[in-house]
Amino acid sequence: MSLGQPTPPDGKTSSGDASASESSRNVVLRGNRFDSRDIFQSVREIIISHGEDTYRLRLTAQNKLILTK
């Protein structure tokens, strides 16, 4: 499973521009499970498209997940 475009070899990602929101990471799926650390490597929020709907998955300061529509 992949999310967006690959991270540059130097590991740095730009912030505040369109390319940062379109960046990607490789996420390893083990059975039906993956580690949230793989998703939230350098961001605190991801956008999930589900059919016609869009959801936001956020990582809080208390290290909890919040999913909103």
C-alpha positions as a Markdown table, in Angstrom:
| # | Residue | x | y | z |
|---|---|---|---|---|
| 1 | Met | 0.0 | 0.0 | 0.0 |
| 2 | Ser | 1.4 | 3.4 | -0.9 |
| 3 | Leu | 0.2 | 6.9 | 0.0 |
| 4 | Gly | 1.2 | 9.7 | -2.5 |
| 5 | Gln | 4.7 | 10.2 | -3.8 |
| 6 | Pro | 7.9 | 8.7 | -2.4 |
| 7 | Thr | 10.0 | 10.6 | 0.2 |
| 8 | Pro | 13.3 | 12.0 | -1.2 |
| 9 | Pro | 16.5 | 9.9 | -0.4 |
| 10 | Asp | 17.6 | 12.6 | 2.1 |
| 11 | Gly | 14.4 | 12.0 | 4.1 |
| 12 | Lys | 13.5 | 15.7 | 4.1 |
| 13 | Thr | 10.1 | 16.8 | 3.0 |
| 14 | Ser | 9.0 | 20.3 | 2.1 |
| 15 | Ser | 6.3 | 21.9 | 4.2 |
| 16 | Gly | 3.6 | 24.4 | 3.4 |
| 17 | Asp | 3.3 | 23.7 | -0.3 |
| 18 | Ala | 1.3 | 21.4 | -2.6 |
| 19 | Ser | 4.1 | 18.8 | -2.9 |
| 20 | Ala | 4.0 | 18.2 | 0.9 |
| 21 | Ser | 0.3 | 17.3 | 0.8 |
| 22 | Glu | 1.0 | 15.0 | -2.1 |
| 23 | Ser | 4.0 | 13.2 | -0.6 |
| 24 | Ser | 3.7 | 9.5 | 0.0 |
| 25 | Arg | 5.1 | 6.7 | 2.2 |
| 26 | Asn | 5.3 | 3.0 | 1.7 |
| 27 | Val | 3.1 | 1.3 | 4.3 |
| 28 | Val | 3.6 | -2.4 | 5.1 |
| 29 | Leu | 0.3 | -4.3 | 5.4 |
| 30 | Arg | 0.6 | -7.4 | 7.6 |
| 31 | Gly | -2.6 | -9.4 | 7.2 |
| 32 | Asn | -5.2 | -6.7 | 7.8 |
| 33 | Arg | -3.0 | -4.5 | 10.0 |
| 34 | Phe | -0.4 | -1.8 | 9.6 |
| 35 | Asp | 1.5 | 0.4 | 12.1 |
| 36 | Ser | 0.2 | 3.9 | 12.5 |
| 37 | Arg | 3.8 | 5.1 | 12.8 |
| 38 | Asp | 4.2 | 4.2 | 9.1 |
| 39 | Ile | 1.4 | 6.6 | 8.2 |
| 40 | Phe | 2.2 | 9.5 | 10.6 |
| 41 | Gln | 5.9 | 9.5 | 9.9 |
| 42 | Ser | 6.1 | 13.3 | 9.3 |
| 43 | Val | 2.5 | 14.5 | 9.4 |
| 44 | Arg | -0.2 | 14.7 | 12.1 |
| 45 | Glu | -3.1 | 14.3 | 9.7 |
| 46 | Ile | -4.0 | 12.3 | 6.7 |
| 47 | Ile | -7.0 | 12.5 | 4.3 |
| 48 | Ile | -8.9 | 9.3 | 3.5 |
| 49 | Ser | -11.2 | 9.1 | 0.5 |
| 50 | His | -14.0 | 6.6 | 0.9 |
| 51 | Gly | -16.4 | 6.5 | -2.1 |
| 52 | Glu | -17.8 | 10.0 | -2.4 |
| 53 | Asp | -16.8 | 11.0 | 1.2 |
| 54 | Thr | -13.6 | 12.4 | 2.6 |
| 55 | Tyr | -12.4 | 11.7 | 6.2 |
| 56 | Arg | -9.6 | 13.2 | 8.2 |
| 57 | Leu | -7.5 | 11.0 | 10.5 |
| 58 | Arg | -5.6 | 13.1 | 13.0 |
| 59 | Leu | -3.0 | 12.2 | 15.6 |
| 60 | Thr | -3.5 | 14.2 | 18.8 |
| 61 | Ala | -1.0 | 15.6 | 21.2 |
| 62 | Gln | -2.0 | 12.8 | 23.6 |
| 63 | Asn | -1.1 | 10.3 | 20.8 |
| 64 | Lys | -4.7 | 9.3 | 20.2 |
| 65 | Leu | -6.4 | 9.0 | 16.8 |
| 66 | Ile | -9.5 | 11.1 | 15.8 |
| 67 | Leu | -11.4 | 10.3 | 12.6 |
| 68 | Thr | -13.8 | 13.0 | 11.4 |
| 69 | Lys | -15.9 | 13.3 | 8.3 |
